[in-house]
Amino acid sequence: MKLIFAKSVEGRRGLRLPASDVPAAELPQELLREQSAELPEVSELDALRHFTLLGRQNMGVDTNFYPLGSCTMKYNPKINERLAALPGFTELHPMLAQLPEGEQYCQGALALLYECEKLLAQACGFADSTLQPMAGANGELTAIMMFAAYLKSKGETRRKVMLIPDSAHGTNPASAAVAGFTCREIASNEEGDLDIEELKKALNDEVAGIMLTTPNTLGFYNSSVAEVVALVHQAGGLAYCDGANLNAILGRIRPGDLGFDAMHINTHKTLSTPHGGGGPGSGPVCVAARLLPFLPQPKVHKNAEGLYSLSEDAPQSIGYIAPYYGNFSIIVRAYAYMLMCGGNGFQRISENAVLSANYVRERLAPWYEQKYERSCMHECVLSASRQSALGVNALDIAKALLDRGFHAPTIYFPLIVPEALMIEPTETESKQTLDEFCEAMIAIAKLAEENPEELKKAPLSTPVGRLDEVTAARQPLLRV
Ligand SMILES: *Cc1c(COP(=O)(O)O)cnc(C)c1O
């Protein structure tokens, strides 16, 4: 496909503005361009076709099954889009609530933020939440900064070590490091859970806390979570729940009830807001009572008359995390989705997500190795180790799935499973789709035995074939 620059024809216009009805102002000389900006000159139709065709080359949840483990690529109901597009939301100025008397013109938006914070806190068993963080990783950082502020307020500044299991998402150590902590890895045991004996050895008066993904990134629920949290608390540390896998326990387990001090929620995973291509997402953080004074500011307050306002009156707050109030339109979508599901709906989401993952796991068990043979939660981690002995690795299987109309699962993560294929079907896929996917995976496993070379050529049906990664890294072609 040609770049839009290659479609440019000198003088062609997509838009013509009416003649100005005010006198032209002279721009200062230093602001004027010396050369043309070289923007593509195309008609409205050229631009429309270009982007429509480009969009069709993509694989997305709206076009294909997308079992990308750890990412919860569920269907995003279109009603969320309708509500987020209401002019009362989209036409608000982001500074309105901060202007004198401005709050009266955005009571609806403030009410939505307030209610959404309370709903999330209630659903996860915490005292309150903040909607500011822009993504899961940003939520982790926010929470760990609150941990740091809390420890400082208690004079516990020697606590500089954050414990992180070896199965954790890479954002966990990154967030802890950015917040000023050093990370210590805790090994998993033979069942794929955090090893409690290893944890006990690591606990001392320098430990600031633990970051525990629940259920973990292998898709396992560790029945000793409450014990782990209690051990860390006894040692004077705080416990953080990486809540990216909330889809597995929604409506059934509240991490706050397990004793966690804070957790983040990926709205773009669990709460069905658009995800992919780098954003926009949102990573609200829930906190237990002892962290309330440290929540980011401003916060929405509701007075005795039921009027909402933004307040910055919290001297111990860690301050602003994101401009304005985070990704407001994503929050509108998450709020609409939560109201649509209700408590009972939440429970059915997690039940069906877990059922789907176990169905896929069972169907594929005769064909793909599993490092840990136990039932899973919302995702299952298979290994292509048997196929790799035949010369076909996880990457080849991922590419072969594209030719069969499926987005690839997550591969080579978690790092503790060799040739990992991490499959998360989510609750929004039908049994027919799951069956078609399993049949494609089985056909690929058979092909790996019969004709492994064939799989090395995949994908053949996509707009772009397999990239020559070495050449791309050594001789990148960054301009045309
Ligand atoms: C997705 C994910 C994150 C990071 O979330 P982003 O919104 O991508 O920043 C952190 N932890 C786990 C376990 C995840 O799956």
Ligand as a Chemical Component Dictionary entry (heavy atoms), coordinates in Angstrom:
data_LIG
# 
_chem_comp.id                   LIG 
_chem_comp.type                 NON-POLYMER 
_chem_comp.pdbx_formal_charge   0 
_chem_comp.three_letter_code    LIG 
# 
loop_
_chem_comp_atom.comp_id 
_chem_comp_atom.atom_id 
_chem_comp_atom.alt_atom_id 
_chem_comp_atom.type_symbol 
_chem_comp_atom.charge 
_chem_comp_atom.model_Cartn_x 
_chem_comp_atom.model_Cartn_y 
_chem_comp_atom.model_Cartn_z 
_chem_comp_atom.pdbx_ordinal 
LIG C1 C1 C 0 -1.283 -5.331 31.069 1  
LIG C2 C2 C 0 -0.593 -5.584 32.342 2  
LIG C3 C3 C 0 0.079  -4.556 33.014 3  
LIG C4 C4 C 0 0.293  -3.164 32.447 4  
LIG O1 O1 O 0 -0.850 -2.509 32.066 5  
LIG P1 P1 P 0 -0.837 -1.374 30.931 6  
LIG O2 O2 O 0 -2.202 -0.836 30.966 7  
LIG O3 O3 O 0 -0.471 -2.070 29.666 8  
LIG O4 O4 O 0 0.207  -0.384 31.331 9  
LIG C5 C5 C 0 0.629  -4.841 34.250 10 
LIG N1 N1 N 0 0.549  -6.067 34.781 11 
LIG C6 C6 C 0 -0.043 -7.087 34.143 12 
LIG C7 C7 C 0 -0.116 -8.439 34.805 13 
LIG C8 C8 C 0 -0.636 -6.891 32.898 14 
LIG O5 O5 O 0 -1.230 -7.905 32.273 15 
# 
loop_
_chem_comp_bond.comp_id 
_chem_comp_bond.atom_id_1 
_chem_comp_bond.atom_id_2 
_chem_comp_bond.value_order 
_chem_comp_bond.pdbx_ordinal 
LIG C1 C2 SING 1  
LIG C2 C3 SING 2  
LIG C2 C8 DOUB 3  
LIG C3 C4 SING 4  
LIG C3 C5 DOUB 5  
LIG C4 O1 SING 6  
LIG O1 P1 SING 7  
LIG P1 O2 DOUB 8  
LIG P1 O3 SING 9  
LIG P1 O4 SING 10 
LIG C5 N1 SING 11 
LIG N1 C6 DOUB 12 
LIG C6 C7 SING 13 
LIG C6 C8 SING 14 
LIG C8 O5 SING 15 
# 
